[in-house]
Amino acid sequence: MSTGFKGKIRNDILLLDGAFGTYASKLGLEEDFFGGYTGCMEYLSFSRPDLIARIHSDYLDAGSD
């Protein structure tokens, strides 16, 4: 049995959900975090990688895999 993503979709029921941006917006984002790309959550990977890591960590702590 594979433990990678392909193995998971073959053997398990997966629920994929967005809400990443919703969660990020609740962390008190400031306009200058977006480097002139207002609301571009992807830009946070460059400007605030700490927030991105925190969000992923929080999802893992909540039981996501």
mmCIF file of the N, C-alpha and C atoms, coordinates in Angstrom:
data_MODEL
# 
_entry.id   MODEL 
# 
loop_
_atom_site.group_PDB 
_atom_site.id 
_atom_site.type_symbol 
_atom_site.label_atom_id 
_atom_site.label_alt_id 
_atom_site.label_comp_id 
_atom_site.label_asym_id 
_atom_site.label_entity_id 
_atom_site.label_seq_id 
_atom_site.pdbx_PDB_ins_code 
_atom_site.Cartn_x 
_atom_site.Cartn_y 
_atom_site.Cartn_z 
_atom_site.occupancy 
_atom_site.B_iso_or_equiv 
_atom_site.pdbx_formal_charge 
_atom_site.auth_seq_id 
_atom_site.auth_comp_id 
_atom_site.auth_asym_id 
_atom_site.auth_atom_id 
_atom_site.pdbx_PDB_model_num 
ATOM 1   N N  . MET A 1 1  ? 0.850   -1.188 0.000  1.00 0.00 ? 1  MET A N  1 
ATOM 2   C CA . MET A 1 1  ? 0.000   0.000  0.000  1.00 0.00 ? 1  MET A CA 1 
ATOM 3   C C  . MET A 1 1  ? 0.888   1.241  0.000  1.00 0.00 ? 1  MET A C  1 
ATOM 4   N N  . SER A 1 2  ? 0.612   2.154  -0.892 1.00 0.00 ? 2  SER A N  1 
ATOM 5   C CA . SER A 1 2  ? 1.364   3.399  -0.999 1.00 0.00 ? 2  SER A CA 1 
ATOM 6   C C  . SER A 1 2  ? 0.868   4.406  0.027  1.00 0.00 ? 2  SER A C  1 
ATOM 7   N N  . THR A 1 3  ? 1.802   5.154  0.599  1.00 0.00 ? 3  THR A N  1 
ATOM 8   C CA . THR A 1 3  ? 1.410   6.176  1.567  1.00 0.00 ? 3  THR A CA 1 
ATOM 9   C C  . THR A 1 3  ? 1.427   7.569  0.958  1.00 0.00 ? 3  THR A C  1 
ATOM 10  N N  . GLY A 1 4  ? 1.779   7.675  -0.322 1.00 0.00 ? 4  GLY A N  1 
ATOM 11  C CA . GLY A 1 4  ? 1.778   8.977  -0.982 1.00 0.00 ? 4  GLY A CA 1 
ATOM 12  C C  . GLY A 1 4  ? 0.381   9.400  -1.367 1.00 0.00 ? 4  GLY A C  1 
ATOM 13  N N  . PHE A 1 5  ? 0.299   10.528 -2.054 1.00 0.00 ? 5  PHE A N  1 
ATOM 14  C CA . PHE A 1 5  ? -0.997  11.083 -2.449 1.00 0.00 ? 5  PHE A CA 1 
ATOM 15  C C  . PHE A 1 5  ? -1.778  10.121 -3.336 1.00 0.00 ? 5  PHE A C  1 
ATOM 16  N N  . LYS A 1 6  ? -1.115  9.521  -4.314 1.00 0.00 ? 6  LYS A N  1 
ATOM 17  C CA . LYS A 1 6  ? -1.817  8.578  -5.205 1.00 0.00 ? 6  LYS A CA 1 
ATOM 18  C C  . LYS A 1 6  ? -2.367  7.386  -4.429 1.00 0.00 ? 6  LYS A C  1 
ATOM 19  N N  . GLY A 1 7  ? -1.608  6.917  -3.456 1.00 0.00 ? 7  GLY A N  1 
ATOM 20  C CA . GLY A 1 7  ? -2.093  5.830  -2.616 1.00 0.00 ? 7  GLY A CA 1 
ATOM 21  C C  . GLY A 1 7  ? -3.290  6.253  -1.781 1.00 0.00 ? 7  GLY A C  1 
ATOM 22  N N  . LYS A 1 8  ? -3.239  7.475  -1.266 1.00 0.00 ? 8  LYS A N  1 
ATOM 23  C CA . LYS A 1 8  ? -4.367  7.983  -0.468 1.00 0.00 ? 8  LYS A CA 1 
ATOM 24  C C  . LYS A 1 8  ? -5.640  8.063  -1.296 1.00 0.00 ? 8  LYS A C  1 
ATOM 25  N N  . ILE A 1 9  ? -5.543  8.568  -2.532 1.00 0.00 ? 9  ILE A N  1 
ATOM 26  C CA . ILE A 1 9  ? -6.775  8.715  -3.318 1.00 0.00 ? 9  ILE A CA 1 
ATOM 27  C C  . ILE A 1 9  ? -7.290  7.367  -3.804 1.00 0.00 ? 9  ILE A C  1 
ATOM 28  N N  . ARG A 1 10 ? -6.424  6.358  -3.868 1.00 0.00 ? 10 ARG A N  1 
ATOM 29  C CA . ARG A 1 10 ? -6.882  5.015  -4.223 1.00 0.00 ? 10 ARG A CA 1 
ATOM 30  C C  . ARG A 1 10 ? -7.565  4.318  -3.053 1.00 0.00 ? 10 ARG A C  1 
ATOM 31  N N  . ASN A 1 11 ? -7.115  4.600  -1.843 1.00 0.00 ? 11 ASN A N  1 
ATOM 32  C CA . ASN A 1 11 ? -7.531  3.807  -0.687 1.00 0.00 ? 11 ASN A CA 1 
ATOM 33  C C  . ASN A 1 11 ? -8.380  4.535  0.343  1.00 0.00 ? 11 ASN A C  1 
ATOM 34  N N  . ASP A 1 12 ? -8.453  5.832  0.274  1.00 0.00 ? 12 ASP A N  1 
ATOM 35  C CA . ASP A 1 12 ? -9.155  6.586  1.304  1.00 0.00 ? 12 ASP A CA 1 
ATOM 36  C C  . ASP A 1 12 ? -10.150 7.560  0.678  1.00 0.00 ? 12 ASP A C  1 
ATOM 37  N N  . ILE A 1 13 ? -11.064 8.002  1.487  1.00 0.00 ? 13 ILE A N  1 
ATOM 38  C CA . ILE A 1 13 ? -11.943 9.104  1.101  1.00 0.00 ? 13 ILE A CA 1 
ATOM 39  C C  . ILE A 1 13 ? -11.239 10.378 1.525  1.00 0.00 ? 13 ILE A C  1 
ATOM 40  N N  . LEU A 1 14 ? -11.054 11.289 0.588  1.00 0.00 ? 14 LEU A N  1 
ATOM 41  C CA . LEU A 1 14 ? -10.366 12.541 0.895  1.00 0.00 ? 14 LEU A CA 1 
ATOM 42  C C  . LEU A 1 14 ? -11.324 13.708 0.791  1.00 0.00 ? 14 LEU A C  1 
ATOM 43  N N  . LEU A 1 15 ? -11.191 14.611 1.699  1.00 0.00 ? 15 LEU A N  1 
ATOM 44  C CA . LEU A 1 15 ? -11.937 15.859 1.664  1.00 0.00 ? 15 LEU A CA 1 
ATOM 45  C C  . LEU A 1 15 ? -10.929 16.966 1.463  1.00 0.00 ? 15 LEU A C  1 
ATOM 46  N N  . LEU A 1 16 ? -11.026 17.649 0.343  1.00 0.00 ? 16 LEU A N  1 
ATOM 47  C CA . LEU A 1 16 ? -10.129 18.757 0.043  1.00 0.00 ? 16 LEU A CA 1 
ATOM 48  C C  . LEU A 1 16 ? -10.933 20.040 0.151  1.00 0.00 ? 16 LEU A C  1 
ATOM 49  N N  . ASP A 1 17 ? -10.421 20.976 0.913  1.00 0.00 ? 17 ASP A N  1 
ATOM 50  C CA . ASP A 1 17 ? -11.156 22.198 1.165  1.00 0.00 ? 17 ASP A CA 1 
ATOM 51  C C  . ASP A 1 17 ? -10.220 23.381 1.037  1.00 0.00 ? 17 ASP A C  1 
ATOM 52  N N  . GLY A 1 18 ? -10.742 24.462 0.598  1.00 0.00 ? 18 GLY A N  1 
ATOM 53  C CA . GLY A 1 18 ? -9.976  25.697 0.513  1.00 0.00 ? 18 GLY A CA 1 
ATOM 54  C C  . GLY A 1 18 ? -9.900  26.350 1.879  1.00 0.00 ? 18 GLY A C  1 
ATOM 55  N N  . ALA A 1 19 ? -10.352 27.543 1.973  1.00 0.00 ? 19 ALA A N  1 
ATOM 56  C CA . ALA A 1 19 ? -10.405 28.323 3.210  1.00 0.00 ? 19 ALA A CA 1 
ATOM 57  C C  . ALA A 1 19 ? -9.037  28.764 3.699  1.00 0.00 ? 19 ALA A C  1 
ATOM 58  N N  . PHE A 1 20 ? -7.984  28.511 2.940  1.00 0.00 ? 20 PHE A N  1 
ATOM 59  C CA . PHE A 1 20 ? -6.657  28.963 3.321  1.00 0.00 ? 20 PHE A CA 1 
ATOM 60  C C  . PHE A 1 20 ? -6.621  30.487 3.382  1.00 0.00 ? 20 PHE A C  1 
ATOM 61  N N  . GLY A 1 21 ? -7.146  31.128 2.358  1.00 0.00 ? 21 GLY A N  1 
ATOM 62  C CA . GLY A 1 21 ? -7.180  32.584 2.310  1.00 0.00 ? 21 GLY A CA 1 
ATOM 63  C C  . GLY A 1 21 ? -8.052  33.178 3.394  1.00 0.00 ? 21 GLY A C  1 
ATOM 64  N N  . THR A 1 22 ? -9.155  32.507 3.691  1.00 0.00 ? 22 THR A N  1 
ATOM 65  C CA . THR A 1 22 ? -10.040 32.964 4.759  1.00 0.00 ? 22 THR A CA 1 
ATOM 66  C C  . THR A 1 22 ? -9.310  32.939 6.093  1.00 0.00 ? 22 THR A C  1 
ATOM 67  N N  . TYR A 1 23 ? -8.614  31.852 6.339  1.00 0.00 ? 23 TYR A N  1 
ATOM 68  C CA . TYR A 1 23 ? -7.849  31.743 7.576  1.00 0.00 ? 23 TYR A CA 1 
ATOM 69  C C  . TYR A 1 23 ? -6.753  32.818 7.608  1.00 0.00 ? 23 TYR A C  1 
ATOM 70  N N  . ALA A 1 24 ? -6.028  32.966 6.520  1.00 0.00 ? 24 ALA A N  1 
ATOM 71  C CA . ALA A 1 24 ? -4.949  33.955 6.460  1.00 0.00 ? 24 ALA A CA 1 
ATOM 72  C C  . ALA A 1 24 ? -5.477  35.360 6.734  1.00 0.00 ? 24 ALA A C  1 
ATOM 73  N N  . SER A 1 25 ? -6.638  35.668 6.193  1.00 0.00 ? 25 SER A N  1 
ATOM 74  C CA . SER A 1 25 ? -7.181  37.016 6.365  1.00 0.00 ? 25 SER A CA 1 
ATOM 75  C C  . SER A 1 25 ? -7.553  37.302 7.816  1.00 0.00 ? 25 SER A C  1 
ATOM 76  N N  . LYS A 1 26 ? -7.776  36.268 8.601  1.00 0.00 ? 26 LYS A N  1 
ATOM 77  C CA . LYS A 1 26 ? -8.106  36.452 10.017 1.00 0.00 ? 26 LYS A CA 1 
ATOM 78  C C  . LYS A 1 26 ? -6.871  36.659 10.893 1.00 0.00 ? 26 LYS A C  1 
ATOM 79  N N  . LEU A 1 27 ? -5.695  36.604 10.279 1.00 0.00 ? 27 LEU A N  1 
ATOM 80  C CA . LEU A 1 27 ? -4.458  36.751 11.047 1.00 0.00 ? 27 LEU A CA 1 
ATOM 81  C C  . LEU A 1 27 ? -3.953  38.183 11.077 1.00 0.00 ? 27 LEU A C  1 
ATOM 82  N N  . GLY A 1 28 ? -4.778  39.126 10.682 1.00 0.00 ? 28 GLY A N  1 
ATOM 83  C CA . GLY A 1 28 ? -4.407  40.532 10.744 1.00 0.00 ? 28 GLY A CA 1 
ATOM 84  C C  . GLY A 1 28 ? -3.427  40.943 9.662  1.00 0.00 ? 28 GLY A C  1 
ATOM 85  N N  . LEU A 1 29 ? -3.717  40.569 8.438  1.00 0.00 ? 29 LEU A N  1 
ATOM 86  C CA . LEU A 1 29 ? -2.835  40.908 7.318  1.00 0.00 ? 29 LEU A CA 1 
ATOM 87  C C  . LEU A 1 29 ? -2.819  42.405 7.071  1.00 0.00 ? 29 LEU A C  1 
ATOM 88  N N  . GLU A 1 30 ? -1.665  42.903 6.683  1.00 0.00 ? 30 GLU A N  1 
ATOM 89  C CA . GLU A 1 30 ? -1.514  44.316 6.351  1.00 0.00 ? 30 GLU A CA 1 
ATOM 90  C C  . GLU A 1 30 ? -1.301  44.463 4.854  1.00 0.00 ? 30 GLU A C  1 
ATOM 91  N N  . GLU A 1 31 ? -1.720  45.582 4.311  1.00 0.00 ? 31 GLU A N  1 
ATOM 92  C CA . GLU A 1 31 ? -1.651  45.821 2.867  1.00 0.00 ? 31 GLU A CA 1 
ATOM 93  C C  . GLU A 1 31 ? -0.251  45.622 2.303  1.00 0.00 ? 31 GLU A C  1 
ATOM 94  N N  . ASP A 1 32 ? 0.768   46.049 3.042  1.00 0.00 ? 32 ASP A N  1 
ATOM 95  C CA . ASP A 1 32 ? 2.128   45.944 2.511  1.00 0.00 ? 32 ASP A CA 1 
ATOM 96  C C  . ASP A 1 32 ? 2.648   44.508 2.472  1.00 0.00 ? 32 ASP A C  1 
ATOM 97  N N  . PHE A 1 33 ? 1.955   43.560 3.093  1.00 0.00 ? 33 PHE A N  1 
ATOM 98  C CA . PHE A 1 33 ? 2.327   42.149 2.986  1.00 0.00 ? 33 PHE A CA 1 
ATOM 99  C C  . PHE A 1 33 ? 2.152   41.633 1.561  1.00 0.00 ? 33 PHE A C  1 
ATOM 100 N N  . PHE A 1 34 ? 1.321   42.318 0.768  1.00 0.00 ? 34 PHE A N  1 
ATOM 101 C CA . PHE A 1 34 ? 0.963   41.832 -0.565 1.00 0.00 ? 34 PHE A CA 1 
ATOM 102 C C  . PHE A 1 34 ? 1.816   42.430 -1.673 1.00 0.00 ? 34 PHE A C  1 
ATOM 103 N N  . GLY A 1 35 ? 2.783   43.236 -1.356 1.00 0.00 ? 35 GLY A N  1 
ATOM 104 C CA . GLY A 1 35 ? 3.713   43.771 -2.347 1.00 0.00 ? 35 GLY A CA 1 
ATOM 105 C C  . GLY A 1 35 ? 3.054   44.454 -3.522 1.00 0.00 ? 35 GLY A C  1 
ATOM 106 N N  . GLY A 1 36 ? 1.947   45.138 -3.277 1.00 0.00 ? 36 GLY A N  1 
ATOM 107 C CA . GLY A 1 36 ? 1.245   45.831 -4.351 1.00 0.00 ? 36 GLY A CA 1 
ATOM 108 C C  . GLY A 1 36 ? 0.219   44.973 -5.074 1.00 0.00 ? 36 GLY A C  1 
ATOM 109 N N  . TYR A 1 37 ? 0.102   43.705 -4.695 1.00 0.00 ? 37 TYR A N  1 
ATOM 110 C CA . TYR A 1 37 ? -0.873  42.787 -5.298 1.00 0.00 ? 37 TYR A CA 1 
ATOM 111 C C  . TYR A 1 37 ? -1.994  42.542 -4.286 1.00 0.00 ? 37 TYR A C  1 
ATOM 112 N N  . THR A 1 38 ? -2.837  43.535 -4.118 1.00 0.00 ? 38 THR A N  1 
ATOM 113 C CA . THR A 1 38 ? -3.857  43.513 -3.077 1.00 0.00 ? 38 THR A CA 1 
ATOM 114 C C  . THR A 1 38 ? -4.626  42.196 -3.047 1.00 0.00 ? 38 THR A C  1 
ATOM 115 N N  . GLY A 1 39 ? -4.620  41.568 -1.885 1.00 0.00 ? 39 GLY A N  1 
ATOM 116 C CA . GLY A 1 39 ? -5.385  40.344 -1.677 1.00 0.00 ? 39 GLY A CA 1 
ATOM 117 C C  . GLY A 1 39 ? -4.780  39.091 -2.277 1.00 0.00 ? 39 GLY A C  1 
ATOM 118 N N  . CYS A 1 40 ? -3.603  39.175 -2.857 1.00 0.00 ? 40 CYS A N  1 
ATOM 119 C CA . CYS A 1 40 ? -2.961  38.015 -3.483 1.00 0.00 ? 40 CYS A CA 1 
ATOM 120 C C  . CYS A 1 40 ? -2.305  37.153 -2.399 1.00 0.00 ? 40 CYS A C  1 
ATOM 121 N N  . MET A 1 41 ? -3.051  36.175 -1.922 1.00 0.00 ? 41 MET A N  1 
ATOM 122 C CA . MET A 1 41 ? -2.569  35.330 -0.832 1.00 0.00 ? 41 MET A CA 1 
ATOM 123 C C  . MET A 1 41 ? -1.283  34.594 -1.210 1.00 0.00 ? 41 MET A C  1 
ATOM 124 N N  . GLU A 1 42 ? -1.104  34.271 -2.476 1.00 0.00 ? 42 GLU A N  1 
ATOM 125 C CA . GLU A 1 42 ? 0.106   33.573 -2.910 1.00 0.00 ? 42 GLU A CA 1 
ATOM 126 C C  . GLU A 1 42 ? 1.366   34.398 -2.631 1.00 0.00 ? 42 GLU A C  1 
ATOM 127 N N  . TYR A 1 43 ? 1.239   35.725 -2.688 1.00 0.00 ? 43 TYR A N  1 
ATOM 128 C CA . TYR A 1 43 ? 2.393   36.596 -2.450 1.00 0.00 ? 43 TYR A CA 1 
ATOM 129 C C  . TYR A 1 43 ? 2.913   36.464 -1.024 1.00 0.00 ? 43 TYR A C  1 
ATOM 130 N N  . LEU A 1 44 ? 2.065   36.021 -0.123 1.00 0.00 ? 44 LEU A N  1 
ATOM 131 C CA . LEU A 1 44 ? 2.489   35.849 1.266  1.00 0.00 ? 44 LEU A CA 1 
ATOM 132 C C  . LEU A 1 44 ? 3.608   34.814 1.391  1.00 0.00 ? 44 LEU A C  1 
ATOM 133 N N  . SER A 1 45 ? 3.724   33.923 0.418  1.00 0.00 ? 45 SER A N  1 
ATOM 134 C CA . SER A 1 45 ? 4.822   32.951 0.435  1.00 0.00 ? 45 SER A CA 1 
ATOM 135 C C  . SER A 1 45 ? 6.174   33.650 0.382  1.00 0.00 ? 45 SER A C  1 
ATOM 136 N N  . PHE A 1 46 ? 6.219   34.818 -0.257 1.00 0.00 ? 46 PHE A N  1 
ATOM 137 C CA . PHE A 1 46 ? 7.449   35.597 -0.350 1.00 0.00 ? 46 PHE A CA 1 
ATOM 138 C C  . PHE A 1 46 ? 7.590   36.583 0.804  1.00 0.00 ? 46 PHE A C  1 
ATOM 139 N N  . SER A 1 47 ? 6.500   37.274 1.109  1.00 0.00 ? 47 SER A N  1 
ATOM 140 C CA . SER A 1 47 ? 6.577   38.356 2.090  1.00 0.00 ? 47 SER A CA 1 
ATOM 141 C C  . SER A 1 47 ? 6.447   37.889 3.540  1.00 0.00 ? 47 SER A C  1 
ATOM 142 N N  . ARG A 1 48 ? 5.675   36.837 3.783  1.00 0.00 ? 48 ARG A N  1 
ATOM 143 C CA . ARG A 1 48 ? 5.431   36.362 5.148  1.00 0.00 ? 48 ARG A CA 1 
ATOM 144 C C  . ARG A 1 48 ? 5.411   34.836 5.207  1.00 0.00 ? 48 ARG A C  1 
ATOM 145 N N  . PRO A 1 49 ? 6.525   34.200 4.875  1.00 0.00 ? 49 PRO A N  1 
ATOM 146 C CA . PRO A 1 49 ? 6.549   32.738 4.927  1.00 0.00 ? 49 PRO A CA 1 
ATOM 147 C C  . PRO A 1 49 ? 6.236   32.203 6.325  1.00 0.00 ? 49 PRO A C  1 
ATOM 148 N N  . ASP A 1 50 ? 6.460   33.003 7.340  1.00 0.00 ? 50 ASP A N  1 
ATOM 149 C CA . ASP A 1 50 ? 6.124   32.591 8.703  1.00 0.00 ? 50 ASP A CA 1 
ATOM 150 C C  . ASP A 1 50 ? 4.629   32.376 8.872  1.00 0.00 ? 50 ASP A C  1 
ATOM 151 N N  . LEU A 1 51 ? 3.817   33.236 8.238  1.00 0.00 ? 51 LEU A N  1 
ATOM 152 C CA . LEU A 1 51 ? 2.363   33.058 8.312  1.00 0.00 ? 51 LEU A CA 1 
ATOM 153 C C  . LEU A 1 51 ? 1.922   31.805 7.562  1.00 0.00 ? 51 LEU A C  1 
ATOM 154 N N  . ILE A 1 52 ? 2.524   31.567 6.407  1.00 0.00 ? 52 ILE A N  1 
ATOM 155 C CA . ILE A 1 52 ? 2.187   30.375 5.628  1.00 0.00 ? 52 ILE A CA 1 
ATOM 156 C C  . ILE A 1 52 ? 2.519   29.126 6.439  1.00 0.00 ? 52 ILE A C  1 
ATOM 157 N N  . ALA A 1 53 ? 3.693   29.104 7.059  1.00 0.00 ? 53 ALA A N  1 
ATOM 158 C CA . ALA A 1 53 ? 4.087   27.959 7.893  1.00 0.00 ? 53 ALA A CA 1 
ATOM 159 C C  . ALA A 1 53 ? 3.129   27.792 9.067  1.00 0.00 ? 53 ALA A C  1 
ATOM 160 N N  . ARG A 1 54 ? 2.729   28.902 9.674  1.00 0.00 ? 54 ARG A N  1 
ATOM 161 C CA . ARG A 1 54 ? 1.802   28.833 10.812 1.00 0.00 ? 54 ARG A CA 1 
ATOM 162 C C  . ARG A 1 54 ? 0.461   28.240 10.401 1.00 0.00 ? 54 ARG A C  1 
ATOM 163 N N  . ILE A 1 55 ? -0.056  28.663 9.258  1.00 0.00 ? 55 ILE A N  1 
ATOM 164 C CA . ILE A 1 55 ? -1.352  28.164 8.790  1.00 0.00 ? 55 ILE A CA 1 
ATOM 165 C C  . ILE A 1 55 ? -1.273  26.658 8.537  1.00 0.00 ? 55 ILE A C  1 
ATOM 166 N N  . HIS A 1 56 ? -0.228  26.223 7.835  1.00 0.00 ? 56 HIS A N  1 
ATOM 167 C CA . HIS A 1 56 ? -0.078  24.784 7.574  1.00 0.00 ? 56 HIS A CA 1 
ATOM 168 C C  . HIS A 1 56 ? 0.071   24.008 8.875  1.00 0.00 ? 56 HIS A C  1 
ATOM 169 N N  . SER A 1 57 ? 0.847   24.541 9.791  1.00 0.00 ? 57 SER A N  1 
ATOM 170 C CA . SER A 1 57 ? 1.028   23.889 11.083 1.00 0.00 ? 57 SER A CA 1 
ATOM 171 C C  . SER A 1 57 ? -0.292  23.784 11.846 1.00 0.00 ? 57 SER A C  1 
ATOM 172 N N  . ASP A 1 58 ? -1.080  24.851 11.820 1.00 0.00 ? 58 ASP A N  1 
ATOM 173 C CA . ASP A 1 58 ? -2.378  24.835 12.498 1.00 0.00 ? 58 ASP A CA 1 
ATOM 174 C C  . ASP A 1 58 ? -3.316  23.795 11.889 1.00 0.00 ? 58 ASP A C  1 
ATOM 175 N N  . TYR A 1 59 ? -3.299  23.672 10.564 1.00 0.00 ? 59 TYR A N  1 
ATOM 176 C CA . TYR A 1 59 ? -4.129  22.657 9.903  1.00 0.00 ? 59 TYR A CA 1 
ATOM 177 C C  . TYR A 1 59 ? -3.670  21.254 10.302 1.00 0.00 ? 59 TYR A C  1 
ATOM 178 N N  . LEU A 1 60 ? -2.360  21.022 10.348 1.00 0.00 ? 60 LEU A N  1 
ATOM 179 C CA . LEU A 1 60 ? -1.851  19.717 10.771 1.00 0.00 ? 60 LEU A CA 1 
ATOM 180 C C  . LEU A 1 60 ? -2.226  19.430 12.222 1.00 0.00 ? 60 LEU A C  1 
ATOM 181 N N  . ASP A 1 61 ? -2.098  20.435 13.089 1.00 0.00 ? 61 ASP A N  1 
ATOM 182 C CA . ASP A 1 61 ? -2.468  20.273 14.486 1.00 0.00 ? 61 ASP A CA 1 
ATOM 183 C C  . ASP A 1 61 ? -3.952  19.939 14.658 1.00 0.00 ? 61 ASP A C  1 
ATOM 184 N N  . ALA A 1 62 ? -4.761  20.427 13.718 1.00 0.00 ? 62 ALA A N  1 
ATOM 185 C CA . ALA A 1 62 ? -6.201  20.174 13.780 1.00 0.00 ? 62 ALA A CA 1 
ATOM 186 C C  . ALA A 1 62 ? -6.584  18.809 13.216 1.00 0.00 ? 62 ALA A C  1 
ATOM 187 N N  . GLY A 1 63 ? -5.580  18.084 12.687 1.00 0.00 ? 63 GLY A N  1 
ATOM 188 C CA . GLY A 1 63 ? -5.852  16.719 12.216 1.00 0.00 ? 63 GLY A CA 1 
ATOM 189 C C  . GLY A 1 63 ? -5.784  16.523 10.714 1.00 0.00 ? 63 GLY A C  1 
ATOM 190 N N  . SER A 1 64 ? -5.459  17.552 9.976  1.00 0.00 ? 64 SER A N  1 
ATOM 191 C CA . SER A 1 64 ? -5.313  17.388 8.525  1.00 0.00 ? 64 SER A CA 1 
ATOM 192 C C  . SER A 1 64 ? -4.083  16.564 8.234  1.00 0.00 ? 64 SER A C  1 
ATOM 193 N N  . ASP A 1 65 ? -4.154  15.828 7.120  1.00 0.00 ? 65 ASP A N  1 
ATOM 194 C CA . ASP A 1 65 ? -2.945  15.139 6.685  1.00 0.00 ? 65 ASP A CA 1 
ATOM 195 C C  . ASP A 1 65 ? -2.807  15.335 5.217  1.00 0.00 ? 65 ASP A C  1 
# 
